């Protein structure tokens, strides 16, 4: 499984925090004493003043040291290789989006989480590993994550697709947050991770050698999805539903590389309370 580049750079992290806290460049400059031109350069991705970046981080409730690691491109999550987990990365406009196929090694059935934009890429993974698709689960209904849903179902015998009742989608079976499933020998627990979307859902999957958390756009390696619905809810549900999972849990995000809960607790700037220093 190839390692993808990080979804967000430090300027993206700054922008998400500023937008979530409704702070513009001028107001952030006034709060921190950092000249507005320096704020402007930093928010455009120019690491012109490390001390000033630290002051912005503190004002935005970000962790200064790990934000600096992002700015200097000094951190990348350790690669994850887990039998039974397949990350499928497809293009959407100027982005790349992830979908996942999960199966017990040696077993004939698999579960798909999101679809990305290319059903053929998912079908090729199923064909290569002689797998039958038993079900599809949707993390949220933004188009980049479900663009290939109808075609994937038509190519794989119309397996059931599941979506959360807070964010329903046509021709899917709806469930409530907290409901669990056992499919293809996998235990799948659902957790509400709202904020980026109204019904954002993460799936905690057990049965492989390590637990998985398939999180959509709730959490990225070293960052998180924008709080498009509620930044406060996005932070709160990530803290309550994801960062409390065991540290060895593999994070499978909607964009960018795999990570783990342990690495996100140590290196994600959005959660300063989980850092030792």
C-alpha positions in Angstrom: 0.0 0.0 0.0 1.7 3.2 -1.2 2.0 6.2 1.2 0.1 9.2 0.1 1.2 12.8 0.8 -0.4 14.6 3.7 -3.8 16.2 2.8 -3.1 19.5 4.6 -0.1 21.7 4.9 0.3 24.1 7.9 -1.4 27.0 6.0 -4.5 24.7 5.6 -4.5 24.0 9.3 -4.3 27.7 10.1 -7.1 28.4 7.6 -9.4 25.8 9.1 -8.8 27.0 12.7 -9.3 30.7 11.7 -12.5 29.9 9.8 -13.8 27.7 12.6 -13.1 30.4 15.2 -14.3 33.2 12.8 -11.0 35.1 13.1 -9.7 37.1 10.2 -6.1 38.0 9.6 -6.4 41.5 11.1 -8.2 40.3 14.2 -5.6 37.5 14.7 -2.8 40.1 14.3 -4.4 42.2 17.0 -4.8 39.3 19.4 -1.3 38.1 19.0 0.7 41.3 18.4 2.1 39.7 15.2 2.2 42.2 12.4 -0.6 41.7 10.0 1.8 41.3 7.0 3.5 38.5 8.9 0.1 36.9 9.6 -0.7 37.2 5.9 2.5 35.6 4.8 2.1 32.7 7.3 -1.5 32.0 6.3 -0.3 31.8 2.6 2.2 29.1 3.4 5.4 31.1 3.9 7.3 30.1 7.0 8.8 33.6 7.5 8.8 33.7 11.4 8.7 30.6 13.5 8.0 32.5 16.8 5.1 34.3 15.2 3.7 31.0 14.0 3.8 29.8 17.6 1.9 32.8 18.8 -0.8 32.2 16.1 -1.0 28.6 17.1 -1.6 29.5 20.7 -4.3 32.0 19.8 -6.0 29.4 17.6 -5.9 26.6 20.2 -3.4 24.7 18.1 -0.3 23.0 19.4 2.7 25.1 18.5 5.4 22.4 18.2 3.4 20.1 16.0 2.2 22.9 13.8 5.9 23.8 13.3 6.6 20.2 12.4 3.9 20.6 9.7 5.4 23.9 8.5 8.8 22.4 8.2 7.5 19.2 6.7 9.2 17.2 9.4 6.5 14.7 10.1 4.8 12.0 8.1 2.9 9.1 9.7 4.6 5.8 9.8 3.5 3.5 6.9 0.8 1.0 7.8 0.7 -2.5 6.2 -2.3 -4.5 7.4 -3.5 -7.7 5.7 -7.1 -7.4 4.7 -7.1 -3.6 4.4 -7.0 -2.0 0.9 -6.9 1.8 0.4 -8.1 2.8 -3.1 -7.2 6.4 -4.1 -9.0 8.1 -7.0 -9.1 11.6 -8.5 -11.9 14.2 -7.9 -11.3 17.5 -9.5 -8.0 18.7 -8.1 -8.1 16.4 -5.1 -7.5 12.7 -4.3 -10.1 10.8 -2.3 -9.9 7.5 -0.5 -12.2 4.5 -0.3 -11.5 1.2 1.5 -12.1 -2.5 1.0 -11.8 -4.6 4.2 -11.9 -8.4 4.5 -10.7 -11.1 6.7 -7.7 -12.7 5.0 -8.6 -16.0 3.4 -12.4 -15.3 3.6 -14.5 -14.7 0.4 -16.5 -11.6 1.4 -15.5 -8.0 1.8 -17.0 -4.7 2.9 -16.4 -1.3 1.2 -16.4 2.0 2.9 -17.2 5.0 0.7 -16.5 4.6 -3.1 -14.4 7.6 -4.3 -14.9 8.3 -8.0 -13.9 5.1 -9.8 -15.9 1.9 -9.3 -13.6 0.1 -11.6 -10.6 0.6 -9.3 -12.6 -1.0 -6.4 -13.8 -3.9 -8.6 -10.2 -4.6 -9.6 -9.3 -5.0 -5.9 -12.2 -7.4 -5.4 -11.2 -9.3 -8.5 -7.6 -9.5 -7.6 -8.3 -11.0 -4.2 -11.3 -13.1 -5.3 -13.7 -11.3 -3.1 -17.5 -10.8 -3.2 -18.8 -7.4 -2.0 -21.2 -8.0 0.9 -22.0 -4.4 1.9 -21.1 -0.7 1.4 -21.0 1.8 4.2 -21.0 5.6 3.7 -19.1 8.0 6.0 -20.9 11.1 4.6 -22.6 12.1 1.4 -20.3 14.7 -0.1 -20.0 13.8 -3.7 -16.3 13.0 -3.8 -17.0 10.1 -1.4 -20.0 8.5 -3.1 -19.6 9.5 -6.7 -19.1 5.8 -7.8 -21.8 4.3 -5.5 -24.4 3.5 -8.1 -21.9 2.0 -10.6 -20.2 0.0 -7.9 -23.4 -1.5 -6.8 -24.4 -2.3 -10.4 -21.0 -4.0 -11.0 -21.1 -6.1 -7.8 -24.6 -7.5 -7.7 -26.3 -4.6 -5.9 -25.1 -5.3 -2.3 -26.8 -3.3 0.4 -25.5 0.2 1.0 -25.8 1.7 4.5 -26.0 5.4 5.5 -26.7 7.1 8.8 -30.2 8.4 9.3 -28.9 11.9 10.1 -27.6 12.1 6.5 -29.8 9.8 4.4 -29.1 8.9 0.8 -31.5 7.4 -1.7 -31.6 3.6 -2.0 -29.6 3.0 1.2 -30.5 1.2 4.4 -30.5 3.7 7.3 -29.0 3.2 10.7 -28.6 5.3 13.9 -25.3 6.3 15.4 -24.2 3.6 17.9 -25.6 0.7 15.9 -23.3 -2.2 15.2 -23.1 -4.8 12.4 -21.4 -8.1 11.8 -20.7 -8.6 8.1 -18.2 -10.8 6.4 -16.9 -11.8 9.8 -16.1 -8.2 10.6 -17.5 -6.3 13.6 -18.4 -2.8 12.6 -19.4 -0.2 15.2 -20.8 3.2 14.1 -19.8 6.5 15.8 -21.2 9.9 15.2 -18.4 12.2 14.1 -20.3 15.2 12.9 -19.1 18.8 12.3 -17.6 18.4 8.8 -21.0 17.1 7.7 -24.4 16.9 9.3 -24.3 13.1 9.7 -20.6 12.3 9.5 -20.0 8.8 10.7 -16.9 6.8 11.6 -16.7 3.0 11.5 -14.7 1.1 14.1 -13.9 -2.2 12.5 -12.6 -5.2 14.4 -11.5 -8.6 13.1 -8.1 -7.8 11.5 -4.8 -7.9 13.4 -5.4 -4.3 14.5 -8.6 -2.3 14.9 -9.5 0.2 12.2 -11.3 3.6 12.4 -12.7 4.5 9.0 -13.3 8.2 9.5 -14.2 9.9 6.2 -13.3 13.6 6.6 -13.6 13.7 10.4 -9.8 13.3 10.9 -6.8 13.4 8.6 -3.2 12.5 9.3 -1.9 15.6 11.1 -5.1 17.5 10.5 -8.9 17.2 10.3 -11.7 18.0 7.9 -13.0 21.6 7.9 -15.8 22.2 10.3 -18.2 23.0 7.5 -21.3 22.5 9.6 -19.8 23.1 13.1 -16.1 23.4 13.9 -16.9 23.0 17.6 -18.8 19.8 17.0 -16.0 18.5 14.7 -13.4 19.0 17.5 -15.7 17.6 20.2 -16.7 14.4 18.3 -13.1 13.7 17.3 -12.0 14.0 20.9 -14.9 11.9 22.3 -15.3 9.3 19.5 -11.9 8.8 17.9 -9.0 10.0 20.2 -10.3 7.7 23.0 -9.7 4.6 20.8 -6.7 2.4 21.5 -3.4 3.9 20.2 -2.8 1.1 17.8 -6.1 1.7 16.0 -5.4 2.5 12.3 -7.0 5.7 11.1 -8.3 5.4 7.5 -9.2 8.9 6.4 -11.1 10.2 3.4 -8.0 12.0 2.1 -4.3 11.5 2.6 -2.3 8.7 4.2 -3.2 6.2 6.9 -2.2 7.0 10.4 -2.9 5.7 13.9 -4.7 7.1 17.0 -1.4 7.1 18.8 0.3 9.1 16.1 -2.6 11.6 15.9 -2.5 12.1 19.7 1.2 12.9 19.5 1.3 14.9 16.2 -2.0 16.4 15.3 -1.9 20.2 16.1 -5.7 20.4 16.5 -5.5 18.5 19.8 -3.0 20.2 22.1 -4.3 18.6 25.2 -3.0 15.2 24.1 0.6 16.4 23.8 3.3 16.0 26.5 5.0 19.3 25.7 
